[in-house]
Amino acid sequence: MSVADSLRRTRRRLALFARSTIVAVVVLSPVARIASAEVAAIASSPNVFAVPDPNAALTFDGSAFGHGVGLCQWGSRGRAAAGQSVQQIIGAYYPGTAIQKVLAPETTIRVLVHSGLEIAADGTERISALGGNWQVVAQGVAPISVPPDGKLELTNPGGLRWQVRSRDGSILGWGPLSGPLVVRPTAGETRIILDYRPSGSVPGRANTYFDTYRGEVILYPTAQGVETVNRLGIEDYLRGVVPEESPASWPDAALQAQALAARSYAVFRAQTRAKQAWDVDDSTWDQVYRGWWAEHPNTNRAIDATAGHLVMAGAQVAQTYFFASCNGWTDSNEHVWGGNPLPYLRGIRDVDPSGQPYDKDAPGSTWTTGSLTVAQLEAMLKADPGTDVGSLQSVDLSTRAPSGRLMSIKVTGTGGTKSIAPETLQARFNRLRPPGVKPLLSTNFNVRWTTAEAVRQTQANATAVPPRQTPKPGGGATTVIPGVRSGILALPGVNLLAPTGPAAPGGPVLAATPTPVPTPVPPPTRYDLTAAMPARPDGMTNQFFPETGHNVGGAFLNFFIEHGGLELFGMPRTEELLEDGRTVQYFQRARLEFAVDKAGTPYEVQPALLGDALTELRRPFPKSPVFDSTPGHQYFPETGHGLHNAFHRYWSENGGLDLFGFPTSEEMEENGVIVQYFQRARLEYRAELAEGKRVTLGLIGDEFLTRRGWLPPPD
């Protein structure tokens, strides 16, 4: 395998906030299965682990998230928060390089966004557009002008063919798909939609998916199916990359460093693929790109501020690898991938003047996999002849780089001894691990002996909650694992309270006998995301809440302060997260979101529809009879519900539709408390409280996170 191929196969840069997938860290019992003295007696060194028997239980504990070479994204965030400039950040992670304006504004890049498209004999795949006119250009045919509501159809009635239809179904042009076919915008506002590309839903936009692109789309028929390539300006390309690799709420210097690294990496990759039909792909093989709907004003500003600039090593563009977190150490390229050392990819001690890692608050800085048996690990090794050593006898983890990352793993069994590349074991483990066991996030890990009970706790009920499918019409589905990949949808397997009785103007009409809430199947725990984080410096842009151990900063802090603070939202429960392309933060009573389509307006930050999420399996609730609204009583035809008396007064005086949304239920009794659900909230009436304080907001943020497995159940 060539060095380039090796780099491609091993560069599994799973940046934590770059994708809507976040991996859980589960803290397990430190109780050993066998006494430490016994382990010492059979181990030849502290990093050589002799295997007592196939039923022995172990876990892998590790630090850092990603391959460790180049820019540490969470370290970059920490450096920016400490006041470092983009030049200082780039100089730290790529020593000896220079930031230079190299690219012309019209520079384009080719991005592989779909491959292997196969069309059945009776099937049809489509491409459409959004916003303006476009055209289709094929060999031997004059360009075909297409109105915004036209369609390009791909069929296979015995051979690949294309045809363009107008809205009324008339055919504007057709031909065989025997060579490249170009779909090109002819208006600046036009965006091309790949209806056949499997992709996730855009938060807050019904029936909208991450399948929409600037620039033009080129179809290449091959023996393996049709390849789809998006060709566009490199700056426009970065608009769909940077917000997927770093949360848009991070400091400007960190976002600018990410823009420089992403642009330079793309150019380097393009230089190595000049003879191919595409320069980069849109996944973690290169860097994540989700097109037009992923764009955010904050990251666009960082891209514009660095436009045309690359990280240069002399006269060559630097290979600007990046990854999520390093826990205070980055690594040199030859330690991770072999090959010749590159002077600007040197491992560094990535700590601040006090000795604290710059990425100390990164959720993936330390982790554990949970417990499995030696027999299960042995089965992973036996799955490939290259790693099969028979019955496992020992694992040697002593060959390490200064950062602690493994450079080689030696396994010995009844069939002999083999050296395994750490990334090979990491990939094998992550693909074949037992249900409930978490992935290896880096190659910096060690073994810890645990117990049979720890194995049971890790792997029991691991498949109780099945993956949820978010279907895309005509384009497959995106698999969502509850508690792993997020969203504000109800969790499968969680049965909620059945609908209760209606209410009418003048006072509550309560359900006589509430249906009991069945005990839900517990989802996989994700306590790492709600665990306390170190405090960032307090000031105009940040406030730390020691009660829950989380920071609120930037636009979230402004919104929090301006709209009621603790009374309305409660304490923060997480740091900022990236979920399905949107920067969010959870609070006890709410989830706040950046609204990309409302950036720069008073609605840039909005509360999510958590009330709807918690009641999805219970709705529709019985509706109110229609009545004329009067002071203190309001009927909402949008949802068919009424709002009365104290609840109406609280709703009106504390934000109304903007903060709470429409009512989605009538007043009802739950657990001895009168409540009413809204799209974004739940109001509760507690008669035992003082006059004027009896209406409060329910802790629906906590409830949602508990049902997800991000918070432990209340005592």
N, C-alpha and C positions, 0 to 999 in steps of 0.2 A: 504494500500500500504506500502511495506517495505521501510526502509530508502534508501536501495540501489536502489529500483525501483524509489523512489521519486527523488533521485539524478540523475538517468538516464533520467527521463522525464523532469526535470527542467534544466539540464545542456545544455542549448542551447547557447553554447559559439561561438557566431557569430564573430570570429576574423576578423577585417576589411580587412587586407592584406593577410589572410590565404586562402581566396577564391577569384576566379575571379569576385564575386559579391560584389559591394560596394554600400551602401545605401545613398540616397541623403538627405541632410539637407536643408530645404527651410525656409528662413527667412520671416515671415509673418508680416503683419501690426499689431502694438500694439493697434490699436483703439478698444475699448471695445464696445460690443453690448449694454450693460446696464452700467450705471454709477457705478463707484467703490463704491460710497456711498450706492447704492441700494444693491449691493452684500454684503457689510458689514452688512447691516441691516438684511439680511435673512440668513447669514452664522453664525453659532454658534462659530466658531473659524477660524483662518486664513487658516487652512487646511481642513475645512469642506465646501463643495461647494453645496449650495442649488440651485435647478434647477428651474428657473423661468417659463419655458414652454418648450414643446418638440421641438420647433423650435429655441430655443436658440443655438447660435453657440459657439463652444469651440475648443481649441487646447491643446495638451499635449506638454509641454516643458520639456526637461530633460537633464541629463548629464551622461557621462560614456557610455561604449559600452560593454555589456556582464554582466555576473552574479556578478562580483566584488570580487570573492574569489581567493586568491593565487597570482600568478605572473601576474602583469599588463604588457602586452607585450610592449606597447608604453612607459610605464614607464621604463621598462628594457632598451629599446633603449635610452631613455634620460639619464639614469644612466650610461650606457656604454659610451655615448658621453661625459659625464662629467668626465670620467676617472675611473669609478668604475670597479673593477674586477668581474669576474663571481662569486667568493666566496662572495663578498660584495652584489651582486645582489640577489643571492639565500638566503643569510642571512637576507636580508631586507624583502623579500616576504614570506619566510618560516622560521620565527625566531626559533632558538633553534635546527635547523637541522644541519646535517653534510653531506658533499659530500664524499662518500666512494666508492672505487672500489669493487664491489660486484659480478658482472656478469662475467661468463666465456665467452671467445670469441665465443664459439659455441652455445650460448643461442639462441633459436628460439622462434618465436611468430606466432600465427595463426590469420590471419586477414580475416574477412568476407568482401568480395569484391563484392558479388552479392548474392541475395536471391530471392526465389520465381520464379525461371526459370520454365516456363511451355512450353512444346513443343507440337504443334498441330499435329494431325495425319498425315498431309501432310507436316509438317515443318521439318527443319534441322537446328541445331545450331552447331557452329564449334569452335574448339580451334586449334591454329596454333603456330608456333614458329619463332623466329628470331635469327639468328647468328650461331646456331650449332645443334648437334644431341640431341634427347630427347627420352623418353620412356613412355609407358603407362603400368601401373600396376593395374590389377584387380584381385579380388578373384578367385582362381581356375584356373588362366591362367598364364603361364610363361610371364615375362616382354617382351613387344613388343618394339623392337628398331625402332625408327622413324627418317627418314632423316629430315634435316632442312625444306624442302619444303613439308613435309607430313601434313596431316590434321586428327584431331580427330572429328568425326561427331556424334552428338547426335540426335536420332530420336525417334518417338513414334508410331509405326505401330500397336498399340494395347497393348503396354507396352514399358517402357523406354529401349532403346538399345543404344549401342555404337559400333562404328567401326572405324578402322584406315585405311586410304588410303594413298598410295604413290602418287607422283606427276602424274604418268600416270593413276591413277584411280584404280589400283589394290588394293584389300583389304588385309591388313597385319594381321588383327585380328579383332575379334568382340565378343560380348557377351551381356547379359542383364545388365542393370544398376540397380542392386538390392542391392548394397552396395557401400562403398567408392571406388572411382576410382581415382588413383593418376597419375598426369601428372608431370614428373620429368625431369629436364635437366640432360644430361649426359656429358655436356661440360661447362666449366666455362663461356663461352661467350653466352650461350643460354638464351633467355628470352621467357617466355610464353605469348601468346597473346590470350585474351578472346574476340573473334570476336563478341560475343553476348552482351557484357557489354556496356550499354549506357554510353558515356563519351564525354568530350569535345575534340576539336581538339588541337593538339600540335602546338603552334605558329611557323611559319616558315617551317613546314614540311607538304607537301601535303599528304592527305589521311593517316595521322598518328594521333592516338588518345591516350588518357591516359588510355590505356587498356593493358599495357605491364608490366610484372612483373619479378623480380628476384625470385629465389627459385622455389618451386614446388606448384602446384595447386591441390586441392583435391575436388572432387565432391561428395556431400552427397545427395542422393535422400531422400526426406521427403514427408509427406502428403501435405505440402504446396508448393511443387515444389523443384527443385534442389538448394541446397546451394553451393556456390563456395567459398572456403577458400584458401588463399595464405599463405603457411607456409614458412618462411624464417628466416635468422638470424636477430636478433633484430637490429643490427647496420645497416644492409641493409634496414630494414623496416624504420628506422629513416631517411634514405636518401630520401625517398618519403614522409616524414611527415614534417620535419623541414622547407624546403623551401615553403611549403604550409601554414605554420603557422606564419612565419616571413620572410619578404623580404630578399633575399640573399645578398643584398647590405648593410644590417645593420652591425654595429660594431661586431667584433668577440666575445666580451664578452656577448653581447645580444644574439647572435646565440648560443653560448655555454650554456647560461642559458636556452634557449628554448630547446636545445637538452637534457639537464639534466631533465627538467620538462617533456618533451614528453616521454623520456625513463622511468622515474620513474612512470609516470601515466600509461603507458602501462603495466609495471610490476605489479603495484597495481591492475589494471583491470584483468590481467591474473590470479592473485591470487584469485579473486572473481568468476572466471568462469571456474574453473578447470574441472567441470563436463559437460561443453558444448563443442561443436565442434570447437569453436573459442574463442579467448581471447579479441579481440577488433574488432570493425567494422571500416570502412574507411571513416566515415562521421563525422559531428559535434556531433553526439551522443557520440563519443569518441574523436577522433582527425582525421583531414583530412589526407588521404593517397592517393596519386595518382600514385604510382608505379615508374617505372624506368625513364620515360620521365620527371618526375618532378625534378630529381636530379640536383644539382648545385655544382660546386667545392667549393664555399665559405661555404655552409652549410655542405658539406662533410668534410671539414677541421674542422669545429666546432664539428662535430660528432666524428671524429677520435681523437680530442684533449680530449674528455671526455669519450672515449670508456670504457664501462663496469662500469661506475660510476653512482650511484644513489643518490638521496636526501633521507637521512635516518633520521627517528625520533627514536632515540634509536636503537633498534634491528629491527624495522619495516620500510619498505619502506613508505615514506610519500605519502599522497594523493595530488599530485602536480597539483591542478587545476590551470588553467590560462585563461585569457580573454584579450580582446583588449585594452580598455582604462578605466581609473578610474577617470579622472579629479581631481586628488589629494587625493583620498580616496579609499582604499580597504576596504573589509568588512570581518567580522568573519563568519565562516561557519554556526553557529546556527542562525544567523540573516537572512540568505538567505534560508537555507534548514531545519532549526530546528535540533533536535538531540543534542548529547553531544558536547560541545565545544572541539575543537582540539587545543592544545597549539601552533601548528605551523601554524594554519590558523586564525590568529588574524588580524583584521582590523588595518591598519596603516594610518597615515597621510603621503602621498607619495609626499613630496615636497622637493625641494633643499634648501640649506642654506638661500637663499633669499626669500623663501616662495612660489616660483613658482612651480606648479606641474611638475614633471618629464615628464609627457606626455602632456605638454601644447600645443604641436604642432600636436597632434593626430587629424585627421579629424573627429572622432566620439566623441570628448570629450564633446561637447554640441550639442544639436539637437532639432528639433521640428517636429511634425508630419504633420503640416498643419491642416486645419480646417474641422470639421464635425459638424453635429447637434446632439443635445441631443437624438433625435429620432433614429438616426443611432447608437449611443452608446447603447441605450436601446435595440435595436434589437439584438445587439451582446450578451447582457446579457440574453435575452429571448431565445437565441438559445440553452440553456442548462438548465434543471430544477434546477441544482445546483446553478445557478447564477440568475435565474429569480426572480425579485422582483416586477413584474408588471410595472406600470408607474413610471418612475424614479423620485424621489423627492430630494435626496441628495447623495453626494459621500464624504466619510470621508477618507482623506489621511493624517491623523495626526499621525499614528503609524509608526515611522521610526527608523532606526538604526542610530548610530552616523554619518555614511557616507552620510546619506540622503536617502538611499534606503528604500523603503517601506517594512514593515514587515507584514502588514495586511491592507486590504482595506475593508471598511464597506460601503455597498450600501443599501439605504432605498428607498422603493417604496410603492405603494398602496397595494402590497402583503406582506409587512413586511420588515425586516432587515436581511441581510446575510453578513457574513464575507467571503471574497474571498482572496485566496493566490495571492500575486502580480504577480507571474509567471503565474498563471492561466489566469488572466486578460490580461497579456502581450501576451500569446500564442493565446488567443481568439481574441484579437484586431488585432494581426498581420495576423491571418488567415482570418478574416471576414471584415477587414477595407474596406471602400469604395474606388473605384478607385481614384488614385491621392493622397490619404492619406498615409503618410510614416509610417513604423513600429516603435514601441517602442523598442529602442535599449537596454534598461535596465529597472530596476524597480525603478530608481531614477527619478521621474517625478512629475509634478504638472499640474494643470489645469489653463488655461488662457481663459477668455471670449473674443470672437472675433465678427465678423460681418457676416451677410448673404453674403456680397460681398466677404469676405475672403473664405467662403465655396465655392462660385462659382469659384473663382480663383483657389482654390486647386483642385476641382473635375472636372472642365470643361476640355474637350478634353483629359481626362486622358487615354482614350482607343483609341485615334486617331492613335497612332503608335502601331501596333500589335507586339506580340513577334516574334522574328526571330528564326527559327529552323535551327540548324547546324546538318544536318543528319549524322549519322554514318551508313554506309552500313551494314545491317544485325544486327543492334544493337540499334534501337530506335534513339532518337534525344535529344540533349541538348537544352533546352529553353534559349534563350538569350533575355533579355529585353533591347532594345536600350536605351542608356543613363543610364542604371543601371549596367548590366553586359557588359563588354567592349570587344573590339576586334577592328581591323582596317579594318572593312568591311563597305561598304556603308550602310546608314540607310534606312530601308524601308520607303516608303512614301515621300522620298526626291527626287524630279525630278530635274535632272541636265541638263546643256546645251547640246543640241543635237550636234552630230558630225558636224564639219565644213570642209571647203575645204582643198585640199592637198597643199603641198609645194614641190618645186623642187630645185635642186642645183642652186646656184647663188643668191638666195634671196627669201623672203617670197612670197607665193601666198595666199592671205587672202580670207576668206569667204566673199562673197559680203554682205549678210544679216544674221548676227548671230541670231539663234533662241532665243527668249526671255526665261529667266529663270523663270519658274512658281514659285509662292510663296509656299515654303514648309510648311507642317504642323509642327508646332514647337514641338520638343521633350520635355519630362519632363526636367525641369531645374535641373542642378547638380552643382550649383555654389560653393558648399562647397569644391569641390576638387581643384578649381582654386583660392579660397580665399587666401589672404595673410597669411603666417605662420610666427611665430617668427624666428628671426635669430639664427642660430647656430654659435658658435665661428668660425670666419674666420681663415684660416690657410692653410697648405699644403693639407688638406683633405676636405676642405669646403670653398665655397664662397657664400655669401648672396647677392641677387640682390634686393635692396629696391624698384626698379621701379615696380616690380611685386610681391614682397614679398615672394620669394621662394629661397631655398637653392639648390646648386648643389654640390655634394660631391663624394668622392671615385673614382671609375672607370669612372663614368659619367663625373666628373670634368676633369679628365685626358684627356678623349677623346675630350671634349668640347674645352679645351685649345689647344690640339695638332692639331685640324682639323678646325681652323678658328674662333672659339669663336662666338661672337655676330653677326658678318657678315654672318656666315653660318647658325647659329641655332637660333639667336635671344635670347630674354630673356626666362628664365624658366617660364612655366605656371602652373606647379604642383610640388609637391614633388615627391619622388619615390613612385611608385604604384606597386601593384602586380596584373597583369591582365593575366588570364588564365595560371597561373603558371610561368609567366615571369616578372621579375622586369623591369619596364619601367619608363621613365620620359618624359613629354611633354614640348616642347619649341614652340616659336612663329612660327618657320619654320620647325619643325621636331618633331618626337618622337624617342628617343633613347631607345634601348633595350639591355639587356644582352642576348647574344646568348650562350645558354648552351653548344651546341655542338662545340663551338669554344673558350671555356674558356681557358685562358692561352696563347692565340695567339693575334696578333694585331687586330683580328676581334671579340674580346670578346664583345665589344660594337659596335652596328651597328644602322644606321638610319632605321626606319621602312618604309614600302612601302605605305606612306601616299598619294603620288601622285596617286597610283593605287586605294587607298580607295576613294579618292575624285572623281575619274572619272569612277568608276566601272559601273555605269549605262549609261555612254556615250560611252564607248569603245565597239568595236574597232573603232578607228578613221580611216578616209581614209588614206591609206598608200602611200608612195612615190614610184614613178617609180624607178626601180633598176638602180643604177649608180655606176661607179667606183669611189672609194674614192680618193680625191686629197687633198693637203694642204688646210685646212680651210673648207673642205666638207667631211663628213664621212657618209657612208651608213651602217646601222646595220641590217643584215639579221635576227637577232634574233627577232626583232619586226617589221621589214619592214619600218623603218623610217630613215630619214636623219637628219643630224645636220650640221649647216652652220654658217660661218662668226663669228659674235660676240658671238653668243650662243655657238658655237663650241669652241672658244677660252676660254670663261669663264669655260665651262664644263671641258676642258682639264687641265686648270691651277689650279682648285680648288677641285680636288678629283676624277673626272671622275666617273667610274662605282661604286667605293666603296661608294661614298657619294650621288650620284644622280641616279645611275642605268641607264638602257637603256632608250632612248626616246620612249615614247608611243604615241606621236602625232607629227604632223608637226607644223610649226609655224602657229598661227592663231590670230585673234583679239578678245579680250574679254574686254568689257567695255572701249574701246578706247585704249587698251594697247596690244602690240604684245607679245604673250606668247607662251611657248612650255612646254608640260608636260613630265615628266620623272617618273620612277617608284617611286622615293623617293622625288621628288621636282617639282617645277614649276619655270622656268626661265621667267623673264619679261624684256622687252626692253623699256626703257623710254628715248625718244629722248631729253627731256627737261633737262636731267642731263648732267653734264660735261663729256667730252671725257674720256674714261677709267672707268667711273662710271655708264654707262647707263644700264648695265645688272645687275639685282638684283634678289634675290630669293623671291618668293611669300610667304606670311604668311599662308602657308597651315596648319600649326599646329593650328593657331587661327581659321581658317575656319572649320577645322575638329571638334574642340571643340565647336564651335558655333553651328554647325549642330547637335551635340550631346546634346546640352543644357548645356554644362559645362561653357560656356562664354555667356554673354548677347550679342545680336546683336549689331554691331557697330552703332554709331549715324548716 
